[in-house]
Amino acid sequence: MKINVCDIEFDDLTPDEAVERGMALLDTPGASYIVTPNPEIAWACRRDAELKAIVNGADLVLADGIGIVYGAKILGRPMKGKVAGCDFILDMFARMEDTDKTVYLLGAKPGVVEKAAENLSSQFPGLKIVGTSDGYFKEDAPVVERINAVSPDLLLVCLGAPKQEKWMAANAERLDVRLMAGLGGSLDVFAGIVERAPEKWQKLGLEWLYRLKKEPKRIKRMSVLPAFLISMVGRRIAGK
């Protein structure tokens, strides 16, 4: 089932259901892709028609952020809950451990992506990471060639929004992969460079506040959240 929030068609799934869908896509021919919009990305889609089309054209659109869930509730379209991209992909890795499925990591700074691969290999000994590339490249072709040389089943694209979404859409036909997932700064988390909010904060839906506390410079980005929610109130009043 799809639920429209800010003109984005989100898949209304529990975390477990999202992983089941992700695993099914790994067995589907062609380069499928997953996006994980939060309120900031949904808000950006209002002014970027290309980005909105790419997001809505994804094979799986996950609500990465409590703001999306609140927005849906305001609109009278309650969702099952958020599906944090970081948690989603870790659950995917756990499922992939006992299979022959492979993964390639793309994004982050030089050295960080390698550290992320090292940490993930320790956390999931059975996970088959077949390659890494940092996100500091100027041309797509050499990166695509490196990825295709090992033909991974899953390609993590962590270039930040909207670059990662547009990169996946632009290169889907050239890539020999089964599934791509745009996951922003997840590699920094996996590498231990960025600390996630404690579980208590996550359960309260305050992960955004914890990150703001740790990184005050994010205040400008975080200001999108109240604007997004106010917009949802306006849409509800207008009957949209």
C-alpha positions as CSV (number, residue, x, y, z in Angstrom):
1,M,0.0,0.0,0.0
2,K,1.2,3.5,-0.9
3,I,0.6,6.6,1.3
4,N,1.0,10.0,-0.3
5,V,2.9,12.6,1.9
6,C,4.0,15.8,0.3
7,D,3.4,14.3,-3.1
8,I,5.7,11.4,-2.4
9,E,4.3,7.9,-2.6
10,F,5.7,6.1,0.4
11,D,5.4,2.3,0.8
12,D,3.6,1.7,4.1
13,L,5.6,-1.1,5.6
14,T,7.0,-2.3,8.9
15,P,10.8,-2.7,9.1
16,D,10.4,-6.5,8.7
17,E,8.1,-6.1,5.6
18,A,10.6,-3.6,4.1
19,V,13.4,-6.1,4.5
20,E,11.3,-8.8,2.9
21,R,10.7,-6.5,-0.1
22,G,14.3,-5.7,-0.3
23,M,15.4,-9.3,-0.3
24,A,12.8,-10.0,-3.1
25,L,14.3,-7.2,-5.2
26,L,17.7,-8.9,-4.9
27,D,16.2,-11.8,-7.0
28,T,14.5,-9.5,-9.5
29,P,16.3,-8.9,-12.9
30,G,17.4,-5.4,-13.6
31,A,18.8,-2.6,-11.5
32,S,16.0,-1.8,-9.0
33,Y,16.6,1.1,-6.6
34,I,15.5,2.1,-3.1
35,V,15.1,5.6,-1.8
36,T,14.7,6.7,1.9
37,P,13.2,10.2,1.9
38,N,13.1,12.2,5.1
39,P,11.2,15.5,5.4
40,E,14.2,17.4,4.0
41,I,14.2,15.3,0.8
42,A,10.4,15.4,0.5
43,W,10.6,19.2,0.9
44,A,13.3,19.4,-1.8
45,C,11.1,17.5,-4.2
46,R,8.6,20.4,-4.2
47,R,11.1,22.5,-6.1
48,D,12.9,19.8,-8.0
49,A,10.6,18.0,-10.5
50,E,13.4,15.7,-11.6
51,L,14.1,14.6,-8.1
52,K,10.4,14.0,-7.3
53,A,10.0,11.9,-10.4
54,I,13.1,9.8,-9.5
55,V,11.9,9.3,-5.9
56,N,8.4,8.3,-7.0
57,G,9.9,6.0,-9.6
58,A,11.8,4.0,-7.1
59,D,11.0,0.3,-6.5
60,L,10.8,0.9,-2.8
61,V,10.2,4.3,-1.0
62,L,10.8,4.1,2.7
63,A,9.8,6.7,5.3
64,D,13.2,7.5,6.8
65,G,12.3,10.0,9.5
66,I,9.6,10.4,12.2
67,G,8.6,13.7,10.5
68,I,7.2,11.7,7.5
69,V,5.1,9.6,9.9
70,Y,3.9,12.7,11.7
71,G,3.1,14.3,8.4
72,A,1.0,11.3,7.3
73,K,-0.9,11.3,10.6
74,I,-1.7,15.0,10.2
75,L,-3.0,14.3,6.8
76,G,-5.3,11.5,8.2
77,R,-3.2,8.8,6.5
78,P,-1.5,7.0,9.4
79,M,1.5,4.9,8.5
80,K,2.8,1.7,10.2
81,G,5.9,3.7,11.3
82,K,9.2,4.9,10.0
83,V,11.8,2.6,8.4
84,A,15.2,4.1,9.2
85,G,17.6,3.5,6.2
86,C,20.5,2.6,8.5
87,D,18.5,0.0,10.4
88,F,16.9,-1.3,7.2
89,I,20.3,-2.0,5.5
90,L,21.8,-3.6,8.6
91,D,18.8,-6.0,8.7
92,M,19.4,-6.7,5.0
93,F,23.0,-7.5,5.7
94,A,22.0,-9.9,8.5
95,R,19.7,-11.7,6.0
96,M,22.4,-11.7,3.3
97,E,25.0,-13.4,5.5
98,D,23.6,-16.8,4.9
99,T,23.3,-16.4,1.1
100,D,25.6,-15.9,-1.8
101,K,24.5,-12.3,-2.3
102,T,27.2,-9.7,-2.6
103,V,27.5,-6.0,-1.8
104,Y,29.5,-3.1,-3.0
105,L,29.9,0.2,-1.0
106,L,30.0,3.5,-2.8
107,G,30.4,6.9,-1.1
108,A,32.0,8.8,1.8
109,K,35.5,10.1,2.0
110,P,38.6,8.1,1.0
111,G,39.5,5.9,3.9
112,V,36.1,6.1,5.4
113,V,34.4,3.7,3.0
114,E,37.2,1.2,3.6
115,K,36.8,1.5,7.4
116,A,33.0,1.0,7.0
117,A,33.7,-2.2,5.0
118,E,36.1,-3.4,7.7
119,N,33.6,-2.7,10.5
120,L,30.7,-4.3,8.6
121,S,32.8,-7.4,7.9
122,S,33.5,-7.8,11.6
123,Q,29.8,-7.3,12.5
124,F,28.6,-9.6,9.8
125,P,31.3,-12.2,9.1
126,G,29.3,-14.0,6.5
127,L,28.6,-10.8,4.5
128,K,30.4,-10.8,1.1
129,I,31.6,-7.2,0.4
130,V,33.2,-7.4,-3.0
131,G,34.4,-3.8,-3.4
132,T,34.4,-0.2,-2.3
133,S,34.7,3.2,-4.0
134,D,34.7,6.6,-2.2
135,G,32.3,9.3,-3.3
136,Y,35.0,11.8,-4.5
137,F,34.9,11.1,-8.2
138,K,34.4,13.4,-11.1
139,E,33.3,11.0,-13.8
140,D,30.8,8.2,-13.5
141,A,32.2,5.9,-16.1
142,P,35.3,4.6,-14.2
143,V,33.2,4.0,-11.1
144,V,30.5,2.1,-13.1
145,E,33.3,0.0,-14.7
146,R,34.7,-0.9,-11.3
147,I,31.3,-1.9,-10.0
148,N,30.4,-3.9,-13.1
149,A,33.7,-5.8,-12.8
150,V,32.4,-7.6,-9.7
151,S,28.7,-7.5,-10.5
152,P,27.4,-7.0,-6.9
153,D,23.8,-7.9,-6.1
154,L,23.5,-4.9,-3.8
155,L,25.1,-1.5,-4.3
156,L,25.0,1.0,-1.5
157,V,25.0,4.5,-2.9
158,C,25.9,7.0,-0.2
159,L,26.5,10.3,-1.9
160,G,24.0,12.4,-0.1
161,A,20.7,13.7,-1.4
162,P,19.8,14.6,-4.1
163,K,23.1,13.5,-5.7
164,Q,22.7,9.8,-4.9
165,E,19.1,9.6,-6.1
166,K,20.0,11.2,-9.4
167,W,23.1,9.1,-9.8
168,M,21.2,5.9,-9.3
169,A,18.6,6.9,-11.9
170,A,21.2,8.1,-14.4
171,N,23.3,4.9,-14.2
172,A,20.7,2.2,-13.7
173,E,20.8,1.0,-17.2
174,R,24.6,0.8,-17.3
175,L,25.1,-1.0,-14.0
176,D,25.3,-4.8,-13.7
177,V,23.6,-4.9,-10.2
178,R,20.3,-6.2,-8.9
179,L,19.5,-3.5,-6.3
180,M,20.7,-0.1,-5.3
181,A,19.9,1.8,-2.1
182,G,20.5,5.5,-1.5
183,L,21.6,5.8,2.1
184,G,23.1,9.2,2.6
185,G,25.6,9.3,5.5
186,S,25.3,5.7,6.5
187,L,28.9,4.8,5.6
188,D,30.1,7.4,8.1
189,V,28.0,5.7,10.8
190,F,29.3,2.3,9.9
191,A,32.8,3.6,9.9
192,G,32.3,5.0,13.4
193,I,32.8,8.6,12.2
194,V,29.3,9.7,13.1
195,E,27.5,8.5,16.2
196,R,23.8,7.5,16.0
197,A,21.4,8.6,18.6
198,P,21.0,6.2,21.6
199,E,18.1,3.7,21.2
200,K,16.1,5.6,23.8
201,W,16.2,8.8,21.7
202,Q,15.3,6.8,18.6
203,K,12.3,5.2,20.2
204,L,11.0,8.6,21.2
205,G,11.4,9.9,17.6
206,L,14.0,12.4,18.7
207,E,17.0,11.1,16.7
208,W,16.9,14.4,14.8
209,L,17.2,16.4,18.1
210,Y,20.2,14.3,19.2
211,R,22.0,14.9,15.9
212,L,21.2,18.6,16.3
213,K,22.6,18.6,19.8
214,K,25.8,16.9,18.5
215,E,26.0,19.0,15.4
216,P,24.5,22.5,16.0
217,K,25.5,23.6,12.5
218,R,22.6,21.4,11.2
219,I,20.1,23.9,12.5
220,K,19.5,25.3,9.1
221,R,18.7,21.9,7.6
222,M,16.6,21.0,10.6
223,S,14.5,24.1,10.1
224,V,12.8,22.3,7.2
225,L,11.0,20.0,9.7
226,P,8.6,22.6,11.2
227,A,8.0,24.1,7.8
228,F,7.2,20.6,6.5
229,L,4.7,19.8,9.3
230,I,3.0,23.2,9.0
231,S,2.6,22.5,5.3
232,M,0.9,19.2,6.1
233,V,-1.5,21.0,8.4
234,G,-2.3,23.4,5.6
235,R,-2.9,20.6,3.2
236,R,-5.2,18.9,5.7
237,I,-7.2,22.1,6.1
238,A,-7.4,22.5,2.4
239,G,-8.6,18.9,2.0
240,K,-5.6,17.8,0.0
